[in-house]
Amino acid sequence: MAAFKFRLDAVLRLRQRFKDEREWELHALNQAKHTLEAEIAALEQELRNMDDALGAGVGEILSVIDLQLASQYSQRIDQRIKAKAAALTKLDAAIAGKRGELVEAQRGVKSLERLRDRQTEKFRREQDGAEQKFTDEVAQRKFVVGPGRK
């Protein structure tokens, strides 16, 4: 029995590799998103800690310079949070686009795999049919009795 050879096997490997690259890129973008979210959370915590430190001295009189420095510091932190939030929005858009590319790559691989499965099944049925035909022909042959034999 002959072995099945899928003639689009190289295309299937290429599409599989393309899909794997998209998965890796999506994973990298998700990692970057989690890192950015952690940085934003750390900045927000720093802002809360500074507010708590300023509010802890109830009854204390704070100098104008301390208040001004605290205000400038909190504004810088707020600007950094806003910049990271904008970067996070762009990253979310990139992740959505990469998910679309991954879905398309998965469809391409899946369609070739289904085609390969159908062609494998068709090849197997043809081989089974040829084998059955050969078996039927062998069964139908009459044995020829040679001279001198009865």
C-alpha positions as CSV (number, residue, x, y, z in Angstrom):
1,M,0.0,0.0,0.0
2,A,1.4,3.4,-1.0
3,A,1.8,6.2,1.6
4,F,-0.2,9.3,1.3
5,K,1.7,12.5,0.4
6,F,-0.1,15.8,0.9
7,R,1.0,18.0,-1.9
8,L,0.3,21.2,0.1
9,D,2.3,20.1,3.1
10,A,4.9,22.9,2.6
11,V,2.0,25.5,2.5
12,L,0.5,24.0,5.7
13,R,3.9,24.2,7.5
14,L,4.3,27.8,6.4
15,R,0.8,28.8,7.6
16,Q,1.5,26.9,10.9
17,R,4.7,28.9,11.3
18,F,2.8,32.2,10.5
19,K,0.2,31.3,13.1
20,D,2.8,30.5,15.7
21,E,4.5,33.8,15.1
22,R,1.2,35.6,15.5
23,E,0.6,33.7,18.8
24,W,4.1,34.7,20.0
25,E,3.5,38.4,19.1
26,L,0.1,38.4,20.8
27,H,1.7,36.9,23.9
28,A,4.4,39.6,23.9
29,L,1.8,42.3,23.5
30,N,-0.2,40.8,26.4
31,Q,3.0,40.7,28.5
32,A,3.7,44.4,27.7
33,K,0.1,45.2,28.6
34,H,0.4,43.5,32.0
35,T,3.7,45.3,32.7
36,L,2.1,48.6,31.8
37,E,-0.9,47.9,34.0
38,A,1.4,47.1,36.9
39,E,3.4,50.3,36.3
40,I,0.1,52.3,36.3
41,A,-1.0,50.6,39.5
42,A,2.4,51.3,41.2
43,L,2.1,55.0,40.2
44,E,-1.4,55.2,41.6
45,Q,-0.2,53.6,44.8
46,E,2.6,56.1,45.0
47,L,0.1,58.9,44.5
48,R,-2.1,57.5,47.3
49,N,0.9,57.1,49.6
50,M,1.9,60.7,49.1
51,D,-1.7,61.9,49.8
52,D,-1.7,59.8,52.9
53,A,1.6,61.2,54.0
54,L,0.4,64.7,53.6
55,G,-2.9,64.0,55.4
56,A,-1.2,62.1,58.2
57,G,0.0,65.2,59.9
58,V,-3.4,66.4,61.0
59,G,-2.9,69.5,63.1
60,E,0.5,70.1,61.6
61,I,1.1,73.2,59.7
62,L,2.7,72.6,56.3
63,S,4.8,75.2,54.6
64,V,3.8,76.6,51.3
65,I,7.0,75.2,49.7
66,D,6.1,71.7,51.0
67,L,2.6,72.0,49.5
68,Q,3.9,73.3,46.3
69,L,6.5,70.5,46.0
70,A,3.9,67.9,46.8
71,S,1.5,69.4,44.2
72,Q,4.2,69.4,41.5
73,Y,5.1,65.9,42.4
74,S,1.5,64.7,42.3
75,Q,1.0,66.5,38.9
76,R,4.1,64.7,37.5
77,I,2.8,61.4,38.7
78,D,-0.6,62.2,37.3
79,Q,0.9,63.1,33.9
80,R,2.9,59.8,33.9
81,I,-0.3,57.9,34.7
82,K,-2.1,59.6,31.8
83,A,0.8,58.9,29.4
84,K,0.9,55.3,30.4
85,A,-2.9,55.1,30.1
86,A,-2.7,56.5,26.5
87,A,0.1,53.9,25.8
88,L,-2.2,51.2,27.2
89,T,-5.0,52.3,24.9
90,K,-2.7,52.0,21.9
91,L,-1.5,48.7,23.1
92,D,-5.1,47.5,23.5
93,A,-5.7,48.5,19.8
94,A,-2.6,46.6,18.8
95,I,-3.7,43.5,20.7
96,A,-7.1,43.6,19.0
97,G,-5.5,43.8,15.6
98,K,-3.1,41.0,16.4
99,R,-6.0,38.9,17.6
100,G,-7.6,39.4,14.2
101,E,-4.4,38.4,12.5
102,L,-4.2,35.3,14.7
103,V,-7.8,34.3,13.9
104,E,-7.1,34.6,10.2
105,A,-3.9,32.5,10.6
106,Q,-5.8,29.9,12.5
107,R,-8.5,29.7,9.8
108,G,-5.8,29.3,7.2
109,V,-4.2,26.4,9.1
110,K,-7.6,24.8,9.9
111,S,-8.8,24.9,6.3
112,L,-5.6,23.2,5.1
113,E,-5.8,20.6,7.8
114,R,-9.4,19.8,6.8
115,L,-8.3,19.6,3.2
116,R,-5.5,17.3,4.2
117,D,-7.9,15.1,6.2
118,R,-10.3,14.9,3.3
119,Q,-7.6,14.0,0.8
120,T,-6.2,11.4,3.2
121,E,-9.6,9.9,3.6
122,K,-10.2,9.9,-0.2
123,F,-6.7,8.3,-0.8
124,R,-7.5,5.6,1.8
125,R,-10.8,4.9,0.2
126,E,-9.2,4.6,-3.2
127,Q,-6.5,2.3,-1.8
128,D,-9.1,0.2,-0.1
129,G,-11.1,0.0,-3.4
130,A,-8.0,-1.0,-5.4
131,E,-7.2,-3.6,-2.8
132,Q,-10.7,-4.9,-2.8
133,K,-10.7,-5.1,-6.6
134,F,-7.5,-7.0,-6.6
135,T,-8.8,-9.4,-4.0
136,D,-12.0,-10.0,-6.0
137,E,-9.9,-10.7,-9.2
138,V,-7.8,-13.2,-7.3
139,A,-10.9,-14.9,-6.0
140,Q,-12.5,-15.1,-9.5
141,R,-9.5,-16.7,-11.2
142,K,-10.0,-20.3,-12.1
143,F,-7.2,-22.6,-11.4
144,V,-5.9,-24.0,-14.7
145,V,-5.2,-27.7,-14.5
146,G,-2.0,-28.5,-16.3
147,P,-1.5,-31.5,-18.7
148,G,-1.2,-34.8,-16.9
149,R,-3.0,-33.6,-13.9
150,K,-6.6,-34.1,-13.1
